[in-house]
């Protein structure tokens, strides 16, 4: 198994001191080469047929969470990114 320098740093940081959720998000985003962390899980469900998603996005000191179920793979990602864009544009939390 290979680790990049960024992931090794993240693992080391986790071992050195306990981290708050928001600082972990920041470290993970930086380790991936980004600035803002958008977290998502996608799980296939037979009923209703489609992907069940859970998204989490930290913005200006608040963590927003939203879910969807019974959607296509493409729609799952679209809802994740559109939700983050909606938050950043000041149009409230995704539903």
C-alpha positions in Angstrom: 0.0 0.0 0.0 1.3 3.4 -0.9 0.7 6.7 0.9 1.2 10.2 -0.5 3.1 12.7 1.6 -0.2 14.5 2.3 -2.0 11.4 3.5 1.0 10.5 5.7 0.8 14.0 7.2 -2.9 13.5 7.9 -2.3 10.1 9.6 0.5 11.6 11.7 -1.7 14.5 12.7 -4.4 12.2 13.8 -2.0 10.2 15.9 -0.4 13.3 17.6 -3.5 15.0 18.9 -7.2 14.6 18.9 -8.8 16.9 16.4 -12.2 18.6 16.3 -14.4 17.7 13.4 -13.9 21.0 11.6 -10.1 20.8 11.9 -10.2 17.2 10.5 -12.2 18.5 7.6 -9.7 21.2 6.9 -6.8 18.8 7.1 -8.5 16.3 4.8 -9.3 19.0 2.2 -5.8 20.3 2.3 -4.4 16.8 2.0 -6.5 16.3 -1.1 -5.3 19.5 -2.6 -8.5 21.4 -2.0 -9.8 24.3 0.2 -13.3 23.2 1.3 -14.3 19.7 2.3 -17.5 18.2 0.8 -18.1 14.8 2.4 -20.5 12.3 0.9 -21.5 8.7 1.2 -23.3 6.7 -1.5 -24.9 3.4 -0.7 -26.9 1.3 -3.2 -30.4 0.3 -2.0 -32.8 -2.0 -3.7 -35.9 -0.4 -2.2 -36.4 2.3 -3.4 -34.1 1.3 -6.2 -31.2 3.7 -6.5 -28.5 5.4 -4.5 -28.9 6.7 -0.9 -26.7 9.6 -0.3 -25.6 11.6 2.8 -23.7 14.9 2.3 -21.9 17.1 4.7 -20.4 20.5 4.0 -18.7 22.9 6.4 -19.2 26.6 5.6 -18.5 29.7 7.7 -18.5 27.8 11.0 -21.6 25.7 10.4 -21.9 22.1 9.1 -24.7 21.5 6.7 -26.1 18.0 6.1 -28.6 16.7 3.5 -29.7 13.4 2.2 -31.4 11.9 -0.8 -32.6 8.4 -1.8 -33.7 6.4 -4.8 -31.6 8.5 -7.3 -29.1 7.7 -10.1 -25.4 7.8 -9.6 -25.1 11.0 -11.6 -27.9 12.6 -9.7 -26.3 11.7 -6.4 -23.1 13.7 -7.3 -25.1 16.5 -8.8 -27.1 17.0 -5.6 -23.9 17.0 -3.6 -22.2 19.7 -5.6 -25.4 21.7 -6.2 -26.0 21.6 -2.4 -22.5 23.0 -1.7 -23.0 25.7 -4.3 -26.4 26.6 -2.9 -24.9 27.1 0.6 -21.9 29.2 -0.6 -24.2 31.4 -2.7 -26.3 32.3 0.4 -29.5 30.5 -0.8 -29.9 28.4 2.4 -29.4 24.7 3.2 -30.2 22.0 0.6 -33.3 20.0 1.2 
